[in-house]
Amino acid sequence: MTPPTIAVLEGDQTGQELLVEALRVLDASVIDVELAFEHYDLSREKRRETQNAIVAQAAEAMNKHRL
């Protein structure tokens, strides 16, 4: 069976630090459940570089992997 996939929306500053800690809690060794993760860099730099295309890609992933 394919593990559920979570779209991880990474960013800048404090939110990113909290996200890293939250992902540690979702580690299979902690919750005994296998999960897959797709990471999307939503930092200001990446949004500018892609002219916000990364935001649309992340939104598509969230819809695709909705649990």
C-alpha positions in Angstrom: 0.0 0.0 0.0 1.3 3.5 -0.9 1.7 5.7 2.1 -0.4 8.9 2.3 1.4 11.9 0.9 1.6 15.3 2.7 2.5 18.4 0.7 5.0 20.3 2.9 4.9 24.1 2.2 8.3 25.5 3.3 9.0 29.2 3.6 11.0 31.7 5.5 11.9 32.6 9.1 9.9 31.5 12.1 7.3 29.5 10.3 10.0 27.4 8.8 11.5 26.7 12.2 8.2 25.5 13.5 7.6 23.4 10.4 10.8 21.5 10.9 9.8 20.7 14.4 6.3 19.6 13.3 7.8 17.3 10.7 10.0 15.6 13.4 6.8 14.6 15.2 5.5 13.0 11.9 8.5 10.8 11.6 7.6 7.1 11.2 9.8 6.3 14.2 7.6 8.5 16.4 4.1 7.8 15.1 4.6 4.3 13.7 2.9 5.3 10.5 4.6 5.6 7.1 4.0 8.9 5.4 5.4 10.4 2.2 6.3 14.1 1.9 6.4 16.4 -1.2 8.3 19.6 -0.3 7.6 23.0 -1.9 9.8 26.0 -1.4 7.5 29.0 -0.9 10.2 31.4 0.2 10.0 34.9 -1.2 13.1 34.2 -3.3 11.6 31.0 -4.9 8.3 32.8 -5.6 10.1 35.6 -7.3 12.3 33.2 -9.3 9.3 31.2 -10.5 7.0 34.2 -10.9 4.7 32.5 -8.3 4.4 29.3 -10.3 5.6 27.4 -7.3 2.5 28.5 -5.4 0.3 27.0 -8.1 2.3 23.8 -8.0 1.9 23.6 -4.2 -1.8 24.3 -4.4 -2.2 21.5 -7.0 -0.3 19.1 -4.7 -2.5 20.0 -1.7 -5.6 19.2 -3.8 -4.1 16.0 -5.1 -3.1 14.7 -1.7 -6.1 15.9 0.3 -6.8 13.3 3.0 
